[in-house]
Amino acid sequence: MKWNEAVLSLKPYQPGKSTDEVKRQYGLEKIVKLASNENPFGCSELVKKVIKDQADSFAIYPDGYATSLRSAVAKHTGVKETELIFGNGSDENIQIISRSLLGPGKNTVMATGTFSQYRHNAVLEGAEVREVDHIDGAHNLQGMLDAMDENTAVVWLCTPNNPTGKYIPETELKNFITQVPEDVLIVLDEAYSEYVAAEDYPRTNQWPQLYKNLIVLRTFSKIYGLASLRVGYGIADEEVISKLEPSREPFNVNTLAQKAALAALEDQAFIEECRLVNRRGMEQYHQFCKAENIDYYPSQGNFIFLHFKYDADEVFQHLLEQGYIARSGKSFGFPQSLRVTIGSEEENKEMIEAIKTFLTHKKEQESPNSFVK
Ligand SMILES: *Cc1c(COP(=O)(O)O)cnc(C)c1O
């Protein structure tokens, strides 16, 4: 068959191991999954109530304009309804952007060790991918500018970056944006912005009014705890939105997702609580890393990237066999790092204990004589 060449060069997305899979494989009763940066506390109670009342609405197509959700997000962010686009998760917004702007003869610039879907969609569209190495886990913005040329169509920034957790401070980001040519779309993926505490982290809702070639991506999958329902939104200038809209499927955000996101947005007290608990959980890891002398990148997300002196897959496997699922840094280009989602206090404690047993095990292997029976 006449498959597109780009399709043949790609593998399907490899999701983290499912809880059931691991339970069965290792004969375990309990699994703690801290691998996909989901919210360990689920979602707001308001959402659950709203979803329970939706059982009679399934025969009707969703509102393709997401009217009520659009109005609520516009109010929440202080932008116009016409400055928003909704996607089946940020994943779909990334796809919409790629379909609209990338193709053969064009290139796109991103960091190595960042969210995988920028590259995946660019390759699918047949564009050249230019990846720029991080500097100590942070985007090398000058390097990214240097990598651009007249055929660059899109540049992707992830802040805080998945998996390193580092963010781009306001001054640096502005400085970068003003140097990017106006005909290059800058994508600012802020999937974890609600978790950020740093004061110089920019709050960018109004930025697309200043910078017409900027789109900010947000999602309900992370702090809002709605990953299974698939909703994300983009904020951009009306002109950009109207050019992206034809690449969007007509009924891309389903009815349950729209209702759930609307309810989730109303419960900001839940979001605030999740943010606080996440900070405390992060502190548990900082203490642990200090005590055990483990390197890590300071993270503003709901995950932490730990650097070991061992192969990341080995750490991952050891944890897995005890029922703790994390994410190896290997696929991100960090062969000795492990990304762990911050969980509840109890989950963090257990995960930390499990990592400790790995470290003890390695020490025993390395100096067997010091552990004479
Ligand atoms: C999780 C994640 C996404 C995907 O979000 P969805 O809305 O669930 O598609 C996008 N970008 C980054 C950086 C992420 O970590």
The ligand as an SDF file (V2000), in Angstrom:
LIG
                    3D

 15 15  0  0  0  0  0  0  0  0999 V2000
    0.6840   15.9230   29.7930 C   0  0  0  0  0  0  0  0  0  0  0  0
    1.1730   16.9180   28.8380 C   0  0  0  0  0  0  0  0  0  0  0  0
    0.4300   17.3130   27.7370 C   0  0  0  0  0  0  0  0  0  0  0  0
   -0.7810   16.5340   27.2770 C   0  0  0  0  0  0  0  0  0  0  0  0
   -1.8970   17.0190   27.7630 O   0  0  0  0  0  0  0  0  0  0  0  0
   -3.2990   16.4700   27.3030 P   0  0  0  0  0  0  0  0  0  0  0  0
   -4.1390   17.6820   27.4780 O   0  0  0  0  0  0  0  0  0  0  0  0
   -3.6370   15.3610   28.2350 O   0  0  0  0  0  0  0  0  0  0  0  0
   -3.2300   16.0270   25.8760 O   0  0  0  0  0  0  0  0  0  0  0  0
    0.8910   18.3490   26.9340 C   0  0  0  0  0  0  0  0  0  0  0  0
    2.0730   18.9320   27.2040 N   0  0  0  0  0  0  0  0  0  0  0  0
    2.8230   18.5570   28.2390 C   0  0  0  0  0  0  0  0  0  0  0  0
    4.1140   19.2220   28.4790 C   0  0  0  0  0  0  0  0  0  0  0  0
    2.4070   17.5310   29.0810 C   0  0  0  0  0  0  0  0  0  0  0  0
    3.1960   17.1370   30.0720 O   0  0  0  0  0  0  0  0  0  0  0  0
  1  2  1  0
  2  3  1  0
  2 14  2  0
  3  4  1  0
  3 10  2  0
  4  5  1  0
  5  6  1  0
  6  7  2  0
  6  8  1  0
  6  9  1  0
 10 11  1  0
 11 12  2  0
 12 13  1  0
 12 14  1  0
 14 15  1  0
M  END
$$$$
